[in-house]
Amino acid sequence: MYCFNCGKKVDEKAVVCVHCGCELQKRSAGNGRGIASLVLGIIGLLYGLCAFINISNIGTYLDYQPFSYQFGFAIGYVLVQSVLSIVGFSLALAERSKKKTGFNTAGFWLTIITFVVVTIQFIIIITY
């Protein structure tokens, strides 16, 4: 096993790294939220990019619909990626309060980008 802090090899049963003093079991248990936020950020972003492709095809259909229908359609369209973003963001914030990790930081920024994509999609659908 390798230390999460310094990267040096340590015993599998070690609780503390003998090289840097980092607590090994606490860091390894908390890394799951960072990975989960990263995965949810990736899924939300991919869903959002696929949704942009569909918005261009649906645009002519929405031209002839009333505003209330467009608003409802926009809410339904961005709901999945909004939920993914909110859950990923909250996981990233929970992990970020302990200590920054690579997965956590990447998940945090991916969820922020997904929020921006969701907002742009919502505005595009409403303005059609």
Backbone as XML, in Angstrom:
<?xml version="1.0"?>
<chain id="A" units="angstrom">
  <residue number="1" name="MET">
    <atom name="N" x="0.852" y="-1.167" z="0.000"/>
    <atom name="CA" x="0.000" y="0.000" z="0.000"/>
    <atom name="C" x="0.902" y="1.235" z="0.000"/>
  </residue>
  <residue number="2" name="TYR">
    <atom name="N" x="0.391" y="2.311" z="-0.577"/>
    <atom name="CA" x="1.135" y="3.563" z="-0.642"/>
    <atom name="C" x="0.404" y="4.648" z="0.145"/>
  </residue>
  <residue number="3" name="CYS">
    <atom name="N" x="1.177" y="5.540" z="0.726"/>
    <atom name="CA" x="0.616" y="6.641" z="1.504"/>
    <atom name="C" x="-0.104" y="7.606" z="0.564"/>
  </residue>
  <residue number="4" name="PHE">
    <atom name="N" x="-1.299" y="8.060" z="0.969"/>
    <atom name="CA" x="-2.066" y="8.998" z="0.160"/>
    <atom name="C" x="-1.444" y="10.394" z="0.161"/>
  </residue>
  <residue number="5" name="ASN">
    <atom name="N" x="-0.648" y="10.684" z="1.166"/>
    <atom name="CA" x="-0.077" y="12.025" z="1.294"/>
    <atom name="C" x="1.276" y="12.143" z="0.600"/>
  </residue>
  <residue number="6" name="CYS">
    <atom name="N" x="2.209" y="11.256" z="0.948"/>
    <atom name="CA" x="3.572" y="11.386" z="0.410"/>
    <atom name="C" x="3.869" y="10.413" z="-0.730"/>
  </residue>
  <residue number="7" name="GLY">
    <atom name="N" x="3.048" y="9.366" z="-0.896"/>
    <atom name="CA" x="3.234" y="8.430" z="-1.994"/>
    <atom name="C" x="4.254" y="7.333" z="-1.747"/>
  </residue>
  <residue number="8" name="LYS">
    <atom name="N" x="4.833" y="7.268" z="-0.549"/>
    <atom name="CA" x="5.831" y="6.242" z="-0.256"/>
    <atom name="C" x="5.153" y="4.964" z="0.203"/>
  </residue>
  <residue number="9" name="LYS">
    <atom name="N" x="5.845" y="3.856" z="0.009"/>
    <atom name="CA" x="5.284" y="2.556" z="0.352"/>
    <atom name="C" x="5.267" y="2.369" z="1.871"/>
  </residue>
  <residue number="10" name="VAL">
    <atom name="N" x="4.115" y="1.874" z="2.369"/>
    <atom name="CA" x="3.952" y="1.598" z="3.802"/>
    <atom name="C" x="3.340" y="0.218" z="3.962"/>
  </residue>
  <residue number="11" name="ASP">
    <atom name="N" x="3.396" y="-0.299" z="5.179"/>
    <atom name="CA" x="2.834" y="-1.604" z="5.489"/>
    <atom name="C" x="1.313" y="-1.577" z="5.306"/>
  </residue>
  <residue number="12" name="GLU">
    <atom name="N" x="0.736" y="-2.707" z="4.869"/>
    <atom name="CA" x="-0.710" y="-2.801" z="4.638"/>
    <atom name="C" x="-1.525" y="-2.555" z="5.902"/>
  </residue>
  <residue number="13" name="LYS">
    <atom name="N" x="-0.991" y="-2.925" z="7.062"/>
    <atom name="CA" x="-1.720" y="-2.801" z="8.326"/>
    <atom name="C" x="-1.429" y="-1.492" z="9.053"/>
  </residue>
  <residue number="14" name="ALA">
    <atom name="N" x="-0.629" y="-0.650" z="8.450"/>
    <atom name="CA" x="-0.230" y="0.596" z="9.114"/>
    <atom name="C" x="-1.422" y="1.543" z="9.249"/>
  </residue>
  <residue number="15" name="VAL">
    <atom name="N" x="-1.473" y="2.216" z="10.371"/>
    <atom name="CA" x="-2.514" y="3.204" z="10.633"/>
    <atom name="C" x="-1.989" y="4.601" z="10.315"/>
  </residue>
  <residue number="16" name="VAL">
    <atom name="N" x="-0.676" y="4.795" z="10.528"/>
    <atom name="CA" x="-0.023" y="6.076" z="10.294"/>
    <atom name="C" x="1.187" y="5.827" z="9.399"/>
  </residue>
  <residue number="17" name="CYS">
    <atom name="N" x="1.424" y="6.712" z="8.447"/>
    <atom name="CA" x="2.593" y="6.610" z="7.576"/>
    <atom name="C" x="3.851" y="6.904" z="8.395"/>
  </residue>
  <residue number="18" name="VAL">
    <atom name="N" x="4.851" y="6.025" z="8.286"/>
    <atom name="CA" x="6.086" y="6.223" z="9.043"/>
    <atom name="C" x="6.954" y="7.322" z="8.436"/>
  </residue>
  <residue number="19" name="HIS">
    <atom name="N" x="6.672" y="7.727" z="7.216"/>
    <atom name="CA" x="7.471" y="8.746" z="6.543"/>
    <atom name="C" x="6.957" y="10.167" z="6.794"/>
  </residue>
  <residue number="20" name="CYS">
    <atom name="N" x="5.629" y="10.337" z="6.754"/>
    <atom name="CA" x="5.096" y="11.695" z="6.883"/>
    <atom name="C" x="4.117" y="11.865" z="8.048"/>
  </residue>
  <residue number="21" name="GLY">
    <atom name="N" x="3.689" y="10.781" z="8.673"/>
    <atom name="CA" x="2.787" y="10.865" z="9.821"/>
    <atom name="C" x="1.315" y="10.992" z="9.470"/>
  </residue>
  <residue number="22" name="CYS">
    <atom name="N" x="0.953" y="10.857" z="8.209"/>
    <atom name="CA" x="-0.444" y="10.976" z="7.775"/>
    <atom name="C" x="-1.244" y="9.768" z="8.258"/>
  </residue>
  <residue number="23" name="GLU">
    <atom name="N" x="-2.481" y="10.027" z="8.742"/>
    <atom name="CA" x="-3.347" y="8.928" z="9.152"/>
    <atom name="C" x="-3.900" y="8.256" z="7.904"/>
  </residue>
  <residue number="24" name="LEU">
    <atom name="N" x="-3.595" y="6.972" z="7.720"/>
    <atom name="CA" x="-3.913" y="6.281" z="6.477"/>
    <atom name="C" x="-5.373" y="5.846" z="6.390"/>
  </residue>
  <residue number="25" name="GLN">
    <atom name="N" x="-5.942" y="5.370" z="7.464"/>
    <atom name="CA" x="-7.296" y="4.833" z="7.390"/>
    <atom name="C" x="-8.335" y="5.926" z="7.213"/>
  </residue>
  <residue number="26" name="LYS">
    <atom name="N" x="-8.158" y="7.080" z="7.815"/>
    <atom name="CA" x="-9.124" y="8.161" z="7.648"/>
    <atom name="C" x="-9.112" y="8.678" z="6.223"/>
  </residue>
  <residue number="27" name="ARG">
    <atom name="N" x="-7.957" y="8.803" z="5.612"/>
    <atom name="CA" x="-7.863" y="9.330" z="4.250"/>
    <atom name="C" x="-8.459" y="8.357" z="3.243"/>
  </residue>
  <residue number="28" name="SER">
    <atom name="N" x="-8.208" y="7.050" z="3.423"/>
    <atom name="CA" x="-8.728" y="6.097" z="2.456"/>
    <atom name="C" x="-10.234" y="5.959" z="2.566"/>
  </residue>
  <residue number="29" name="ALA">
    <atom name="N" x="-10.803" y="6.117" z="3.757"/>
    <atom name="CA" x="-12.248" y="6.004" z="3.921"/>
    <atom name="C" x="-12.961" y="7.209" z="3.333"/>
  </residue>
  <residue number="30" name="GLY">
    <atom name="N" x="-12.348" y="8.378" z="3.352"/>
    <atom name="CA" x="-12.997" y="9.589" z="2.874"/>
    <atom name="C" x="-12.859" y="9.814" z="1.382"/>
  </residue>
  <residue number="31" name="ASN">
    <atom name="N" x="-12.095" y="9.021" z="0.685"/>
    <atom name="CA" x="-11.855" y="9.230" z="-0.729"/>
    <atom name="C" x="-13.052" y="8.831" z="-1.587"/>
  </residue>
  <residue number="32" name="GLY">
    <atom name="N" x="-13.976" y="8.063" z="-1.038"/>
    <atom name="CA" x="-15.133" y="7.606" z="-1.804"/>
    <atom name="C" x="-16.045" y="8.737" z="-2.228"/>
  </residue>
  <residue number="33" name="ARG">
    <atom name="N" x="-16.215" y="9.736" z="-1.371"/>
    <atom name="CA" x="-17.063" y="10.870" z="-1.728"/>
    <atom name="C" x="-16.455" y="11.676" z="-2.865"/>
  </residue>
  <residue number="34" name="GLY">
    <atom name="N" x="-15.140" y="11.817" z="-2.862"/>
    <atom name="CA" x="-14.472" y="12.539" z="-3.946"/>
    <atom name="C" x="-14.636" y="11.828" z="-5.274"/>
  </residue>
  <residue number="35" name="ILE">
    <atom name="N" x="-14.492" y="10.506" z="-5.262"/>
    <atom name="CA" x="-14.679" y="9.723" z="-6.485"/>
    <atom name="C" x="-16.131" y="9.796" z="-6.944"/>
  </residue>
  <residue number="36" name="ALA">
    <atom name="N" x="-17.068" y="9.713" z="-5.997"/>
    <atom name="CA" x="-18.483" y="9.789" z="-6.346"/>
    <atom name="C" x="-18.822" y="11.148" z="-6.959"/>
  </residue>
  <residue number="37" name="SER">
    <atom name="N" x="-18.260" y="12.221" z="-6.404"/>
    <atom name="CA" x="-18.531" y="13.551" z="-6.972"/>
    <atom name="C" x="-17.945" y="13.674" z="-8.372"/>
  </residue>
  <residue number="38" name="LEU">
    <atom name="N" x="-16.786" y="13.068" z="-8.593"/>
    <atom name="CA" x="-16.177" y="13.083" z="-9.920"/>
    <atom name="C" x="-17.039" y="12.327" z="-10.923"/>
  </residue>
  <residue number="39" name="VAL">
    <atom name="N" x="-17.508" y="11.140" z="-10.537"/>
    <atom name="CA" x="-18.331" y="10.334" z="-11.441"/>
    <atom name="C" x="-19.648" y="11.047" z="-11.752"/>
  </residue>
  <residue number="40" name="LEU">
    <atom name="N" x="-20.293" y="11.602" z="-10.737"/>
    <atom name="CA" x="-21.545" y="12.328" z="-10.971"/>
    <atom name="C" x="-21.323" y="13.572" z="-11.827"/>
  </residue>
  <residue number="41" name="GLY">
    <atom name="N" x="-20.196" y="14.245" z="-11.645"/>
    <atom name="CA" x="-19.870" y="15.389" z="-12.486"/>
    <atom name="C" x="-19.680" y="14.995" z="-13.942"/>
  </residue>
  <residue number="42" name="ILE">
    <atom name="N" x="-19.008" y="13.875" z="-14.172"/>
    <atom name="CA" x="-18.793" y="13.396" z="-15.546"/>
    <atom name="C" x="-20.110" y="13.003" z="-16.192"/>
  </residue>
  <residue number="43" name="ILE">
    <atom name="N" x="-20.943" y="12.253" z="-15.455"/>
    <atom name="CA" x="-22.229" y="11.824" z="-16.007"/>
    <atom name="C" x="-23.116" y="13.038" z="-16.301"/>
  </residue>
  <residue number="44" name="GLY">
    <atom name="N" x="-23.162" y="13.986" z="-15.375"/>
    <atom name="CA" x="-23.973" y="15.187" z="-15.593"/>
    <atom name="C" x="-23.502" y="15.986" z="-16.786"/>
  </residue>
  <residue number="45" name="LEU">
    <atom name="N" x="-22.186" y="16.105" z="-16.944"/>
    <atom name="CA" x="-21.647" y="16.864" z="-18.073"/>
    <atom name="C" x="-21.917" y="16.158" z="-19.404"/>
  </residue>
  <residue number="46" name="LEU">
    <atom name="N" x="-21.732" y="14.833" z="-19.442"/>
    <atom name="CA" x="-22.020" y="14.089" z="-20.669"/>
    <atom name="C" x="-23.503" y="14.159" z="-21.024"/>
  </residue>
  <residue number="47" name="TYR">
    <atom name="N" x="-24.353" y="14.046" z="-20.017"/>
    <atom name="CA" x="-25.794" y="14.169" z="-20.249"/>
    <atom name="C" x="-26.124" y="15.562" z="-20.791"/>
  </residue>
  <residue number="48" name="GLY">
    <atom name="N" x="-25.480" y="16.570" z="-20.235"/>
    <atom name="CA" x="-25.712" y="17.935" z="-20.697"/>
    <atom name="C" x="-25.260" y="18.159" z="-22.123"/>
  </residue>
  <residue number="49" name="LEU">
    <atom name="N" x="-24.113" y="17.588" z="-22.494"/>
    <atom name="CA" x="-23.632" y="17.744" z="-23.867"/>
    <atom name="C" x="-24.533" y="17.012" z="-24.854"/>
  </residue>
  <residue number="50" name="CYS">
    <atom name="N" x="-25.027" y="15.844" z="-24.469"/>
    <atom name="CA" x="-25.980" y="15.133" z="-25.326"/>
    <atom name="C" x="-27.290" y="15.907" z="-25.435"/>
  </residue>
  <residue number="51" name="ALA">
    <atom name="N" x="-27.673" y="16.571" z="-24.373"/>
    <atom name="CA" x="-28.905" y="17.351" z="-24.386"/>
    <atom name="C" x="-28.791" y="18.532" z="-25.343"/>
  </residue>
  <residue number="52" name="PHE">
    <atom name="N" x="-27.616" y="19.132" z="-25.481"/>
    <atom name="CA" x="-27.441" y="20.238" z="-26.433"/>
    <atom name="C" x="-27.723" y="19.780" z="-27.864"/>
  </residue>
  <residue number="53" name="ILE">
    <atom name="N" x="-27.361" y="18.559" z="-28.168"/>
    <atom name="CA" x="-27.633" y="18.026" z="-29.505"/>
    <atom name="C" x="-29.138" y="17.913" z="-29.727"/>
  </residue>
  <residue number="54" name="ASN">
    <atom name="N" x="-29.853" y="17.436" z="-28.713"/>
    <atom name="CA" x="-31.301" y="17.280" z="-28.841"/>
    <atom name="C" x="-32.030" y="18.613" z="-28.865"/>
  </residue>
  <residue number="55" name="ILE">
    <atom name="N" x="-31.517" y="19.611" z="-28.183"/>
    <atom name="CA" x="-32.182" y="20.915" z="-28.155"/>
    <atom name="C" x="-32.253" y="21.506" z="-29.561"/>
  </residue>
  <residue number="56" name="SER">
    <atom name="N" x="-31.206" y="21.327" z="-30.347"/>
    <atom name="CA" x="-31.224" y="21.887" z="-31.705"/>
    <atom name="C" x="-32.279" y="21.198" z="-32.560"/>
  </residue>
  <residue number="57" name="ASN">
    <atom name="N" x="-32.553" y="19.932" z="-32.318"/>
    <atom name="CA" x="-33.581" y="19.224" z="-33.078"/>
    <atom name="C" x="-34.990" y="19.583" z="-32.614"/>
  </residue>
  <residue number="58" name="ILE">
    <atom name="N" x="-35.151" y="19.893" z="-31.341"/>
    <atom name="CA" x="-36.462" y="20.165" z="-30.767"/>
    <atom name="C" x="-36.857" y="21.633" z="-30.956"/>
  </residue>
  <residue number="59" name="GLY">
    <atom name="N" x="-35.902" y="22.481" z="-31.265"/>
    <atom name="CA" x="-36.151" y="23.912" z="-31.351"/>
    <atom name="C" x="-37.298" y="24.304" z="-32.263"/>
  </residue>
  <residue number="60" name="THR">
    <atom name="N" x="-37.393" y="23.687" z="-33.442"/>
    <atom name="CA" x="-38.476" y="24.053" z="-34.354"/>
    <atom name="C" x="-39.828" y="23.615" z="-33.812"/>
  </residue>
  <residue number="61" name="TYR">
    <atom name="N" x="-39.864" y="22.538" z="-33.074"/>
    <atom name="CA" x="-41.112" y="22.086" z="-32.467"/>
    <atom name="C" x="-41.578" y="23.053" z="-31.383"/>
  </residue>
  <residue number="62" name="LEU">
    <atom name="N" x="-40.638" y="23.566" z="-30.598"/>
    <atom name="CA" x="-40.998" y="24.462" z="-29.503"/>
    <atom name="C" x="-41.408" y="25.853" z="-29.984"/>
  </residue>
  <residue number="63" name="ASP">
    <atom name="N" x="-41.085" y="26.201" z="-31.222"/>
    <atom name="CA" x="-41.454" y="27.518" z="-31.746"/>
    <atom name="C" x="-42.960" y="27.752" z="-31.695"/>
  </residue>
  <residue number="64" name="TYR">
    <atom name="N" x="-43.724" y="26.702" z="-31.852"/>
    <atom name="CA" x="-45.177" y="26.840" z="-31.956"/>
    <atom name="C" x="-45.904" y="26.514" z="-30.655"/>
  </residue>
  <residue number="65" name="GLN">
    <atom name="N" x="-45.171" y="26.389" z="-29.556"/>
    <atom name="CA" x="-45.774" y="26.053" z="-28.269"/>
    <atom name="C" x="-45.876" y="27.301" z="-27.389"/>
  </residue>
  <residue number="66" name="PRO">
    <atom name="N" x="-46.870" y="27.346" z="-26.488"/>
    <atom name="CA" x="-46.968" y="28.486" z="-25.569"/>
    <atom name="C" x="-45.816" y="28.487" z="-24.554"/>
  </residue>
  <residue number="67" name="PHE">
    <atom name="N" x="-45.609" y="29.645" z="-23.933"/>
    <atom name="CA" x="-44.501" y="29.803" z="-22.992"/>
    <atom name="C" x="-44.594" y="28.826" z="-21.827"/>
  </residue>
  <residue number="68" name="SER">
    <atom name="N" x="-45.796" y="28.565" z="-21.313"/>
    <atom name="CA" x="-45.942" y="27.651" z="-20.177"/>
    <atom name="C" x="-45.482" y="26.243" z="-20.552"/>
  </residue>
  <residue number="69" name="TYR">
    <atom name="N" x="-45.744" y="25.820" z="-21.770"/>
    <atom name="CA" x="-45.281" y="24.508" z="-22.223"/>
    <atom name="C" x="-43.752" y="24.495" z="-22.342"/>
  </residue>
  <residue number="70" name="GLN">
    <atom name="N" x="-43.191" y="25.570" z="-22.887"/>
    <atom name="CA" x="-41.736" y="25.653" z="-23.012"/>
    <atom name="C" x="-41.066" y="25.629" z="-21.643"/>
  </residue>
  <residue number="71" name="PHE">
    <atom name="N" x="-41.664" y="26.346" z="-20.676"/>
    <atom name="CA" x="-41.094" y="26.383" z="-19.331"/>
    <atom name="C" x="-41.128" y="24.991" z="-18.692"/>
  </residue>
  <residue number="72" name="GLY">
    <atom name="N" x="-42.244" y="24.303" z="-18.801"/>
    <atom name="CA" x="-42.359" y="22.950" z="-18.262"/>
    <atom name="C" x="-41.395" y="21.983" z="-18.938"/>
  </residue>
  <residue number="73" name="PHE">
    <atom name="N" x="-41.257" y="22.136" z="-20.253"/>
    <atom name="CA" x="-40.323" y="21.297" z="-21.001"/>
    <atom name="C" x="-38.887" y="21.543" z="-20.540"/>
  </residue>
  <residue number="74" name="ALA">
    <atom name="N" x="-38.545" y="22.812" z="-20.316"/>
    <atom name="CA" x="-37.190" y="23.160" z="-19.869"/>
    <atom name="C" x="-36.905" y="22.573" z="-18.492"/>
  </residue>
  <residue number="75" name="ILE">
    <atom name="N" x="-37.876" y="22.673" z="-17.586"/>
    <atom name="CA" x="-37.688" y="22.108" z="-16.247"/>
    <atom name="C" x="-37.476" y="20.600" z="-16.333"/>
  </residue>
  <residue number="76" name="GLY">
    <atom name="N" x="-38.308" y="19.924" z="-17.099"/>
    <atom name="CA" x="-38.167" y="18.475" z="-17.244"/>
    <atom name="C" x="-36.884" y="18.068" z="-17.936"/>
  </residue>
  <residue number="77" name="TYR">
    <atom name="N" x="-36.441" y="18.885" z="-18.845"/>
    <atom name="CA" x="-35.260" y="18.547" z="-19.632"/>
    <atom name="C" x="-33.975" y="18.650" z="-18.820"/>
  </residue>
  <residue number="78" name="VAL">
    <atom name="N" x="-33.916" y="19.630" z="-17.947"/>
    <atom name="CA" x="-32.676" y="19.839" z="-17.191"/>
    <atom name="C" x="-32.737" y="19.237" z="-15.785"/>
  </residue>
  <residue number="79" name="LEU">
    <atom name="N" x="-33.828" y="18.562" z="-15.462"/>
    <atom name="CA" x="-33.999" y="18.046" z="-14.109"/>
    <atom name="C" x="-32.967" y="16.975" z="-13.756"/>
  </residue>
  <residue number="80" name="VAL">
    <atom name="N" x="-32.735" y="16.033" z="-14.652"/>
    <atom name="CA" x="-31.800" y="14.933" z="-14.363"/>
    <atom name="C" x="-30.398" y="15.471" z="-14.105"/>
  </residue>
  <residue number="81" name="GLN">
    <atom name="N" x="-29.913" y="16.318" z="-14.985"/>
    <atom name="CA" x="-28.556" y="16.827" z="-14.793"/>
    <atom name="C" x="-28.478" y="17.789" z="-13.622"/>
  </residue>
  <residue number="82" name="SER">
    <atom name="N" x="-29.573" y="18.447" z="-13.285"/>
    <atom name="CA" x="-29.572" y="19.300" z="-12.100"/>
    <atom name="C" x="-29.432" y="18.471" z="-10.835"/>
  </residue>
  <residue number="83" name="VAL">
    <atom name="N" x="-30.165" y="17.366" z="-10.765"/>
    <atom name="CA" x="-30.068" y="16.484" z="-9.590"/>
    <atom name="C" x="-28.666" y="15.888" z="-9.480"/>
  </residue>
  <residue number="84" name="LEU">
    <atom name="N" x="-28.108" y="15.435" z="-10.607"/>
    <atom name="CA" x="-26.741" y="14.894" z="-10.587"/>
    <atom name="C" x="-25.747" y="15.951" z="-10.114"/>
  </residue>
  <residue number="85" name="SER">
    <atom name="N" x="-25.921" y="17.166" z="-10.578"/>
    <atom name="CA" x="-25.006" y="18.245" z="-10.190"/>
    <atom name="C" x="-25.118" y="18.577" z="-8.712"/>
  </residue>
  <residue number="86" name="ILE">
    <atom name="N" x="-26.335" y="18.651" z="-8.210"/>
    <atom name="CA" x="-26.525" y="19.001" z="-6.805"/>
    <atom name="C" x="-25.958" y="17.933" z="-5.891"/>
  </residue>
  <residue number="87" name="VAL">
    <atom name="N" x="-26.211" y="16.665" z="-6.209"/>
    <atom name="CA" x="-25.671" y="15.579" z="-5.379"/>
    <atom name="C" x="-24.147" y="15.549" z="-5.462"/>
  </residue>
  <residue number="88" name="GLY">
    <atom name="N" x="-23.599" y="15.671" z="-6.680"/>
    <atom name="CA" x="-22.143" y="15.689" z="-6.837"/>
    <atom name="C" x="-21.493" y="16.862" z="-6.136"/>
  </residue>
  <residue number="89" name="PHE">
    <atom name="N" x="-22.138" y="18.026" z="-6.216"/>
    <atom name="CA" x="-21.616" y="19.224" z="-5.566"/>
    <atom name="C" x="-21.622" y="19.078" z="-4.048"/>
  </residue>
  <residue number="90" name="SER">
    <atom name="N" x="-22.706" y="18.527" z="-3.504"/>
    <atom name="CA" x="-22.761" y="18.354" z="-2.048"/>
    <atom name="C" x="-21.747" y="17.326" z="-1.560"/>
  </residue>
  <residue number="91" name="LEU">
    <atom name="N" x="-21.530" y="16.270" z="-2.337"/>
    <atom name="CA" x="-20.482" y="15.309" z="-1.968"/>
    <atom name="C" x="-19.104" y="15.949" z="-2.017"/>
  </residue>
  <residue number="92" name="ALA">
    <atom name="N" x="-18.872" y="16.762" z="-3.039"/>
    <atom name="CA" x="-17.581" y="17.439" z="-3.157"/>
    <atom name="C" x="-17.358" y="18.416" z="-2.012"/>
  </residue>
  <residue number="93" name="LEU">
    <atom name="N" x="-18.404" y="19.143" z="-1.624"/>
    <atom name="CA" x="-18.266" y="20.075" z="-0.504"/>
    <atom name="C" x="-18.030" y="19.350" z="0.817"/>
  </residue>
  <residue number="94" name="ALA">
    <atom name="N" x="-18.696" y="18.220" z="1.007"/>
    <atom name="CA" x="-18.502" y="17.453" z="2.233"/>
    <atom name="C" x="-17.067" y="16.944" z="2.337"/>
  </residue>
  <residue number="95" name="GLU">
    <atom name="N" x="-16.519" y="16.521" z="1.227"/>
    <atom name="CA" x="-15.142" y="16.023" z="1.229"/>
    <atom name="C" x="-14.143" y="17.170" z="1.279"/>
  </residue>
  <residue number="96" name="ARG">
    <atom name="N" x="-14.502" y="18.285" z="0.682"/>
    <atom name="CA" x="-13.606" y="19.437" z="0.622"/>
    <atom name="C" x="-13.379" y="20.046" z="2.003"/>
  </residue>
  <residue number="97" name="SER">
    <atom name="N" x="-14.377" y="19.915" z="2.890"/>
    <atom name="CA" x="-14.225" y="20.476" z="4.229"/>
    <atom name="C" x="-13.152" y="19.734" z="5.027"/>
  </residue>
  <residue number="98" name="LYS">
    <atom name="N" x="-12.913" y="18.463" z="4.669"/>
    <atom name="CA" x="-11.872" y="17.701" z="5.356"/>
    <atom name="C" x="-10.487" y="18.061" z="4.808"/>
  </residue>
  <residue number="99" name="LYS">
    <atom name="N" x="-10.318" y="17.807" z="3.527"/>
    <atom name="CA" x="-9.049" y="18.113" z="2.882"/>
    <atom name="C" x="-9.219" y="17.937" z="1.390"/>
  </residue>
  <residue number="100" name="LYS">
    <atom name="N" x="-8.542" y="18.759" z="0.600"/>
    <atom name="CA" x="-8.660" y="18.661" z="-0.848"/>
    <atom name="C" x="-7.982" y="17.387" z="-1.337"/>
  </residue>
  <residue number="101" name="THR">
    <atom name="N" x="-8.645" y="16.706" z="-2.265"/>
    <atom name="CA" x="-8.048" y="15.577" z="-2.958"/>
    <atom name="C" x="-8.214" y="15.807" z="-4.450"/>
  </residue>
  <residue number="102" name="GLY">
    <atom name="N" x="-7.498" y="15.071" z="-5.242"/>
    <atom name="CA" x="-7.577" y="15.242" z="-6.690"/>
    <atom name="C" x="-8.950" y="14.925" z="-7.237"/>
  </residue>
  <residue number="103" name="PHE">
    <atom name="N" x="-9.545" y="13.800" z="-6.788"/>
    <atom name="CA" x="-10.866" y="13.424" z="-7.257"/>
    <atom name="C" x="-11.902" y="14.455" z="-6.835"/>
  </residue>
  <residue number="104" name="ASN">
    <atom name="N" x="-11.778" y="14.910" z="-5.609"/>
    <atom name="CA" x="-12.737" y="15.860" z="-5.066"/>
    <atom name="C" x="-12.704" y="17.185" z="-5.818"/>
  </residue>
  <residue number="105" name="THR">
    <atom name="N" x="-11.524" y="17.689" z="-6.077"/>
    <atom name="CA" x="-11.399" y="18.960" z="-6.786"/>
    <atom name="C" x="-11.926" y="18.840" z="-8.215"/>
  </residue>
  <residue number="106" name="ALA">
    <atom name="N" x="-11.612" y="17.738" z="-8.880"/>
    <atom name="CA" x="-12.120" y="17.525" z="-10.238"/>
    <atom name="C" x="-13.639" y="17.398" z="-10.230"/>
  </residue>
  <residue number="107" name="GLY">
    <atom name="N" x="-14.191" y="16.664" z="-9.278"/>
    <atom name="CA" x="-15.646" y="16.532" z="-9.171"/>
    <atom name="C" x="-16.309" y="17.853" z="-8.870"/>
  </residue>
  <residue number="108" name="PHE">
    <atom name="N" x="-15.677" y="18.664" z="-8.014"/>
    <atom name="CA" x="-16.214" y="19.981" z="-7.667"/>
    <atom name="C" x="-16.325" y="20.860" z="-8.909"/>
  </residue>
  <residue number="109" name="TRP">
    <atom name="N" x="-15.270" y="20.929" z="-9.703"/>
    <atom name="CA" x="-15.280" y="21.796" z="-10.877"/>
    <atom name="C" x="-16.160" y="21.242" z="-11.988"/>
  </residue>
  <residue number="110" name="LEU">
    <atom name="N" x="-16.247" y="19.913" z="-12.108"/>
    <atom name="CA" x="-17.152" y="19.346" z="-13.110"/>
    <atom name="C" x="-18.607" y="19.649" z="-12.782"/>
  </residue>
  <residue number="111" name="THR">
    <atom name="N" x="-18.950" y="19.613" z="-11.506"/>
    <atom name="CA" x="-20.326" y="19.949" z="-11.138"/>
    <atom name="C" x="-20.601" y="21.435" z="-11.354"/>
  </residue>
  <residue number="112" name="ILE">
    <atom name="N" x="-19.618" y="22.285" z="-11.129"/>
    <atom name="CA" x="-19.784" y="23.713" z="-11.416"/>
    <atom name="C" x="-20.018" y="23.925" z="-12.916"/>
  </residue>
  <residue number="113" name="ILE">
    <atom name="N" x="-19.238" y="23.247" z="-13.748"/>
    <atom name="CA" x="-19.406" y="23.355" z="-15.202"/>
    <atom name="C" x="-20.779" y="22.825" z="-15.612"/>
  </residue>
  <residue number="114" name="THR">
    <atom name="N" x="-21.228" y="21.749" z="-14.979"/>
    <atom name="CA" x="-22.547" y="21.209" z="-15.291"/>
    <atom name="C" x="-23.646" y="22.188" z="-14.903"/>
  </residue>
  <residue number="115" name="PHE">
    <atom name="N" x="-23.483" y="22.904" z="-13.774"/>
    <atom name="CA" x="-24.436" y="23.959" z="-13.410"/>
    <atom name="C" x="-24.527" y="25.010" z="-14.503"/>
  </residue>
  <residue number="116" name="VAL">
    <atom name="N" x="-23.391" y="25.401" z="-15.044"/>
    <atom name="CA" x="-23.372" y="26.407" z="-16.112"/>
    <atom name="C" x="-24.076" y="25.867" z="-17.356"/>
  </residue>
  <residue number="117" name="VAL">
    <atom name="N" x="-23.803" y="24.618" z="-17.712"/>
    <atom name="CA" x="-24.439" y="24.000" z="-18.876"/>
    <atom name="C" x="-25.954" y="23.928" z="-18.678"/>
  </residue>
  <residue number="118" name="VAL">
    <atom name="N" x="-26.392" y="23.555" z="-17.482"/>
    <atom name="CA" x="-27.821" y="23.483" z="-17.192"/>
    <atom name="C" x="-28.470" y="24.852" z="-17.337"/>
  </residue>
  <residue number="119" name="THR">
    <atom name="N" x="-27.822" y="25.871" z="-16.832"/>
    <atom name="CA" x="-28.367" y="27.228" z="-16.928"/>
    <atom name="C" x="-28.475" y="27.677" z="-18.383"/>
  </residue>
  <residue number="120" name="ILE">
    <atom name="N" x="-27.460" y="27.408" z="-19.165"/>
    <atom name="CA" x="-27.487" y="27.774" z="-20.591"/>
    <atom name="C" x="-28.597" y="27.029" z="-21.317"/>
  </residue>
  <residue number="121" name="GLN">
    <atom name="N" x="-28.740" y="25.733" z="-21.025"/>
    <atom name="CA" x="-29.796" y="24.957" z="-21.674"/>
    <atom name="C" x="-31.178" y="25.495" z="-21.311"/>
  </residue>
  <residue number="122" name="PHE">
    <atom name="N" x="-31.358" y="25.813" z="-20.051"/>
    <atom name="CA" x="-32.650" y="26.334" z="-19.610"/>
    <atom name="C" x="-32.979" y="27.637" z="-20.331"/>
  </residue>
  <residue number="123" name="ILE">
    <atom name="N" x="-32.006" y="28.511" z="-20.432"/>
    <atom name="CA" x="-32.228" y="29.792" z="-21.123"/>
    <atom name="C" x="-32.504" y="29.575" z="-22.610"/>
  </residue>
  <residue number="124" name="ILE">
    <atom name="N" x="-31.789" y="28.652" z="-23.235"/>
    <atom name="CA" x="-32.014" y="28.379" z="-24.661"/>
    <atom name="C" x="-33.414" y="27.850" z="-24.888"/>
  </residue>
  <residue number="125" name="ILE">
    <atom name="N" x="-33.859" y="26.918" z="-24.052"/>
    <atom name="CA" x="-35.189" y="26.339" z="-24.244"/>
    <atom name="C" x="-36.267" y="27.396" z="-24.037"/>
  </residue>
  <residue number="126" name="ILE">
    <atom name="N" x="-36.103" y="28.221" z="-23.026"/>
    <atom name="CA" x="-37.100" y="29.259" z="-22.737"/>
    <atom name="C" x="-37.174" y="30.296" z="-23.859"/>
  </residue>
  <residue number="127" name="THR">
    <atom name="N" x="-36.043" y="30.633" z="-24.455"/>
    <atom name="CA" x="-36.041" y="31.672" z="-25.486"/>
    <atom name="C" x="-36.491" y="31.183" z="-26.861"/>
  </residue>
  <residue number="128" name="TYR">
    <atom name="N" x="-36.664" y="29.888" z="-27.046"/>
    <atom name="CA" x="-37.120" y="29.392" z="-28.358"/>
    <atom name="C" x="-38.482" y="29.901" z="-28.673"/>
  </residue>
</chain>
